[in-house]
Amino acid sequence: VQLQASGGGLVQAGGSLRLSCAASGSIFRINTMSWYRQAPGKQRGMVADIARDGSTNYADAVKGRYTISRDDAKNTVYLQMNSLEAEDTAVYYCNADGISSRWYSFDSWGQGTLVTVSS
């Protein structure tokens, strides 16, 4: 199962961006879809995740500013980022886990998309 992330770019502080991540391959079911980020010199950390039932979790740093959503018909997860701050600058990675159509479990990562917020 492969994940393709898109939507990153350069934005001014206070602006918005929407990231997308589409999963493809032999997918039977996707369970949890997540976004992580890694800023320069820092470890990768979870930003938000969304379960199959739609329940969500957010890192404290993004609560109230970011919204994660998913479209299971398209095997796609989105991250709407508003009120961006310079501290949000990072490479954003998507992750998905689930069951393939060949009945093995998968836990896949996208290639990362760079978000740069200028202050």
N, C-alpha and C positions, 0 to 999 in steps of 0.2 A: 504494500500500500504506500503510495507516494502522496506527499503534501506539497502544494505550491502556494506560497504566500505572496501577496502583492499589496500595494497601496502605500508603502512607505514614501518618505520624501522629506523635503525641507519646508518647515512652517514656522511662522512667527509665534512667539509666546502669546497665549490667549486664543490661538487658532484651533482648528479641528482637522482630524484626519480619520479615515476609515480604512482599516486593514481587512483584507479578505484572505481566506485560506481554504483551498479546495482539495479534497481528498479524492484520489482516483485509484483504480486497481480492482482487485477481487474483494469487494467489500460486502459482507453480509449485514453487519450491524456496527455502527460506531457508538461507543458508550460515552465517554467523556471527551470533550474537546477543550483545549486550553491555549492560552497565550502566555508566553514567558518573555522576559527581556533580559538583556545583558548589556550593561553600560561599560564603557572603557575602564579596565582595572577592577571590575567588580564581578562577582559570581552571578550566574544566571538565576533569576528568581521568578516565581509564579506571579503573573499579573491578574489573571482571571480564568475561571473555568466554568463550564456549563455541562451539566449532566443531561442524559437523554430525556429526563422528565422536565427539563427546563430550569431546574434549580441552579443557582449561580453562587460563586464565591469570588471575592475580590481582595486584592492586597489593600491594606489600609491606605497606602499612598495614592491609590487611584479611585477609591470609593467616592461616588458622587460625580465623578468626571468621566469615567469610562463605562461603557455598556457592552457586554458580550451577548451575542445572539447566534443562533444557528438555523440553517435550513437543511433539514435532513433529506429532502427531495433532491437537493443539489450536493449533499455531502460537504457543506461549506459552513465555516464558522467566520463570524465577523467580530471586529472590535472597533466600536465607535469611540474615538478619543476626543474629548472636548476640553476646553480651558487648559491647553497644553502648557507645560512649564519646561524650562531649560533642563530640569532634572529628569524629564521624561525621555531625554535623548538616549537612545540605545538601539541595539539590534533586537528586533522583535521576532520571536520564533513561535510557530504554532505546533501543537502536539495533538495527536488523537490516538485513542486506544479503542480496541473493539475486537470483533471476530471477522475473519475473512470468509469468503464464500467457500474456501477449502477447509474450513473449520479449524484454523489455527488462530491463536490470538496475535494481535499486532499492537505495537506501541511505536508510532512513527513520528518523525520530526520533519518540519519544513526547513527550507534552506535559510530562512531569516530574511527580514526586510528592515532596512535602516530607516529610523525616524530621527530626524535632527530638528531640534527646536531652538530657534535663535532668540536670544533675549534682547 
